[in-house]
Amino acid sequence: MSRKASSPRPGGNPTLIDVARVAGVSPITVSRALGRPEVVSDATRRRVLEAVRATGYVPNLAAGSLASSRSRLVAILLPTIANSIFADTVQSLTERLAGAGYQTLLGLTGYLPEQEEALLEALLGRRPDGIVLTGTQHTEASRERLRRTGIPQVEAWDLCARPLDMLVGFSHEAVGRAVADYLLGKGYRRISVVSLDDPRGLRRYHSLLQALAEQGIGEVAAEILPAPATLAEGREGLRHLLERGQAGEVVVCSSDTLAQGVLAEAASRQIAVPGQLAVMGFGDLSSAAHTHPPLSTVRIDGPRIGQSIAEALLARFAEPGLARNPLRMDVGFELIERAST
């Protein structure tokens, strides 16, 4: 900083006035830079943040939220952080919100609607300005509680006919049908599945089964594994299929993480991929293009989902009247063919 930081009052905690003195701005400018950063210049906000660090000032966010009716907090509920399938979405979402002066709080549901309900009960007491939910399956108690809050909500990574509020996602049923059409087009007829027991993965699985049945393929062996996805689970899934003689010509996995486990198990058994067994993933993780062989998968535009969620929330915060025409966005998906199929 260009000026020497002054010390806080002897025996007292640093105050907003101390920050203003160090930054060389008025106390109201400090308040705006911390609570409404969009109304001050980037240079001014940087000076204020430097002064905050220099003085050790801790804003009283509770008092600020009472005065402004804003907490500047957005709650994000995710099934897991054990793998990176949601990472691009969360990163783009949090970066955009942070740029507008909002902080985020993550809660993990473990793919369980009941755990989501418990988290919501704890989070709503903090009165977040917005809530992001992964998926559209919630308990009735959660639905009723969310309806009554009036807090802007976005359901992500899914589509449904009657969303709670705003919706940014894609159709898991369409993914299942697209994978079936692709594999049938490649000439595969003996198909098996390794899937987590999470609701969206199972919906893709059942859609795949239905599409195959419509083409006369009624027998599809499956290993349904407990969440979260790990390479060890993928290896176990293929091992069980092979022990039963049901791996077939291609294994469809509900995530790239499981698919990479299947590839590892196949390599350990000297099963050639795709010569003896093809493998299909989901998610297009950054590692999918660099496995051996590179993994065919379904790409979801995670950054676009995150950016769209953030923009929808920020627009609602700025104009609550937009609730009359809530966002409904289908970001679609892309089937990526690589050497594993």
Buried (B, 14 or more C-beta within 10 A) or exposed (E): EEEEBEEBEEEEEBBBBBBBBBBBBEBEBBBBBBBBBEEBEEEBBBBBBBBBEBBEBEBEBEEBBEEEEBBBBBBBBBBBEEBBBBBBBBBBBBBBBBEBBBEBBEBBBBBBBEBBBBBBEEBBEEBBBBBBBBBBBBBEEBEEBBEEEEBBBBBBBBBBEEBBBBBBBBBBBBBBBBBBBBBBEBEBEEBBBBBBEBBBBBBBBBBBBEBBEEEEBEEBBBBBBEBBBBBBBBBBBBBBBBEEEBBBBBBBBBBBBBBBBBBBBBEEEEBEBBEEBBBBBBBBBEEBEEBEBBBBBBBBBBBBBBBBBBBBBBBBBEEEEBEEEBBEBEBBBEBBEBBBB
